Amino acid sequence: MKKTILLPILLLVIACDFQNNSGNDKLWIVSAPAGDEITKIDKDGQTVIPNGRYIAPAGISILTAPHPYGLTLSPNGNIAVTANSGTSPLSITIVRNILAKHPEVQQIPPGPSTEEGVLASVFMGLAISPDNQIVYVSGGQENKIFLFDVSSGEARGTIDCSDISGNTDYSHGYIGDLKLSKDGRTLYAVDQIGFRMVILDTRAKKIKHSVAVGRYPFGICLSPDEKRAYVANVGMFEYAIIKDGPGKKSKLKSIDYPAFAYGSKEMLEGIENDTLFVPALGDPNTIESFSVFTVNLEDSNNPSVVAKIKTGHLVGTLVEGIPAVGGSSPNSIVATDQYVFVSNGTNDNISVISIEKDTVVSTIYLKPDDRMKQFRGVIPFGLALSPDQERLYVAESGINAIAVINVSNLKVLGHIPSGWFPSKVEVSKDGEKLIIANAKGFGSGPNGGKAFEQGPEGSYIGSLMKGTVQIVDIPDDKKLKEMTELVISNNFKFTLSNDPVFDSRKDNPIPLYPGEKESPIKHIVFISKENRTYDEVFGQIEKGNGDSSITRYGRNATFSNRDKTKSISGTTVMPNHLALAKQFAMADNFYVDADVSADGHRWLVNTYPNEWCETATAASYGGNRDFKIDSKAPGVFAMNGAAGAIYPEDYNEAGSMWDHLERHSVDFYNFGFSIMFEPALYKAEYKYSGIQQYINFPMPQPLYDRTSRMYPTYNMAIPDQFRIDQFIKEFENKWMKGQDSLPAFITVIIPNDHGAGDRPEAGYPFRESYMADNDLAVGRIVEYLSRTPYWENML
């Protein structure tokens, strides 16, 4: 759906060793190492990815379909299989003779599109039978396990995971991570939206048991003796429908604005009156959220949960002086004879659980460089142990690396460079090589322009984002040190603040770091727009490094309606954008961190997408995460797609930019931005809200009371002209005629450059009509602001 132009964070400021700091000689400025280099894919050298980092994966890389979020090795160590969980094609990739010079690669299905008759849905979970003949594939929303012959790739049936008995109804499920017993007779899989662990008989191809676990179970492992299973629960809340009353005969009721703020009394206790019933969400630290459940398997007829363990930082806990806003996001899990290791995706650490005590006994912190120790974003994901259980390997999705940890002393030894967003990792049977699944491989590359040659997968970014399987020798200590240095330089460029390189910016009105100098900028108006790229609008600008061959909305444009009955030629579609670029400034080498809209809306509010968001987004855009309102699954309302808001499961440890602003007493006000939760109702008559909500999703607390109730969020049925009318009206009443002072930070969504189908009856006879609507709105808001007394000190 929506894709947002994001403003990247260009510089970070780090103060090191303040106690011994004289002046600013220990103040580090951290920037993207690629600087102003243009993105490029160089599989044999150094690739520049859109966030300005380099990737240079060690070893060799084999291409797979997009987003391999699952990986397994055969018991004999000769075969690797990936689960390509989104976007298209939903598939598996079988790599035979994985350690040979020329491995054999087979994709199932083989084409560029998902084939529902072969593999309608796949999500992460994989296991190969002890005889190395059958691969079991988790079927995501199909609520089943698919079986394929490893040698031929032929289908070998399915195992249904539906289970309806008594008061339980597991007819709708979302099967994810799985593990197979050593004898190959029993499969253990998690059902993300059913909040259960499924136990399956592989010989009878039937379900044996469903064991209730925590919220959104994401990862699973077995103890080496297989007496216990461990399930990592990644979710915070169980969401519910808003109704007109609490009784069984009550009906769905939609409301204009989210029912409550995150952390509020209403969120904890719910809302109930004569016309409205909003179920409570309760305590974010309840044991069902962000936890590991231990399941005793010794009585095969009665598997039962025997321990519930919280991992990572609890919500509200002070972490380095900042209360934790988000949960720990425990996602992946492995076990030795003594310990269970759990990766906490938003805490950048690994919880170490004693098998004997069923409690966390230690924590391993992933801080690749001491100069960055107060920041988060490593995103620990997949885990693997060496055959001798002496080394733990961690996929560090946020820094494109694999951490190496000494199990005996729990020390981080170093980092190995991987491809983009490593998701899973395995160790070869001889313990000498790592096999890594990189969800984004080398990136998508361009999807249009003079140099682009369209292949069978088309031009959609999601389909171009091929994954990779990486095979790399496990390094000795000397080589690991070199690799660690490469990981650091691939991710960060450190420059002291008094370096002469910054002399040229002495007259820049934006301080290099907080407190450097007084800035004339007192107010920032941040306008969020939608899907347009630089070349589509600005590609004809001679001073820019653009490609005019794909400029659809610039000068001298020619276009027609969908059925080709009307056309226009020789017009300028977005003149105000071009005029602003000419009068002020524009950036031509400007990229987004996100792949699509959904994760883009997270990035835009300084919330990096964790493993939950990344996997769910890819699945959703691949048609692999459909919402069913009549589902009985307790987690069904987390099956959201391209939402323009952040959910509690997304929250980073320190929250979002809203929390950051509030912590630093920076006043702000919001017009329609970052409040579009999905699922929702869309109608033109919802003109003051844009949508109506009917699920009890909470809104970030700092944003809740600082958002306009008269400005509509994303809804293509509402003209951007009405939005600007509302903006000007409220601005006038609050800050021109009223007593309030203009906040330092204003956020505004003007979304109609997203575009939609022709609607001549509503004033949009062409797709380009939406662009023109948006362009006029942008021009109007700049014109209005330029005539206020705040303009002189506004950015």
Secondary structure, 3 states (H helix, E strand, C coil): CCCCCCCCCCEEEEECCHHHCCCCCCEEEEECCCCCCCCECCCCCCEECCCCCEECCCCEEEEEEECEEEEEECCCCCEEEEEECCCCCCEEEEEECCCCCCCEEEEECCCCCCCHHHHCCCCCCEEECCCCCEEEEECECCCEEEEEECCCCCEEEEEECCCEECCEECCCCCEEEEEECCCCCEEEEEECCCCEEEEEECCCCEEEEEEECCCCEEEEEECCCCCEEEEEECCCCCCCECECCCCCCCCECCECCCCCECCCHHHHHCEECCCCEECCCCCCCCCCCCEEEEEECCCCCCCEEEEEEECCCCCCCEECCEECCCCCCEEEEEECCCEEEEEECCCCEEEEEECCCCEEEEEEECCCCHHHCCCCCCCEEEEEECCCCCEEEEEECCCCEEEEEECCCCEEEEEEECCEEEEEEEECCCCCEEEEEEEEECCCCCCCCCCCCCECCECCHHHHCEEEEEEEECCCHHHHHHHHHHHHHHHCEEEECCCHHHHHHCCCCCCCCCCCCCCCCCEEEEEECCCCCHHHHHCCCCCCCCCHHHCCCCCCEEEECCCCCCEEEEECCCHHHHHHHHHCCCCCCCCCCCCCHHHHHHHCCCCCCCHHHHHHHHHHHCCCCCCCCCCCCCCHHHCCCCCECCCHHHCCCCCCHHHHHHHCCCCEEEECCCCECCCEEECCCCCCCCEEECECCCECHHHHCCECCCCCCCCCCCCHHHHHHHHHHHHHHHHHCCCCCCCCEEEEECCHHHCCCCEHHHCECCHHHHHHHHHHHHHHHHHHHHCCCCHHHEC
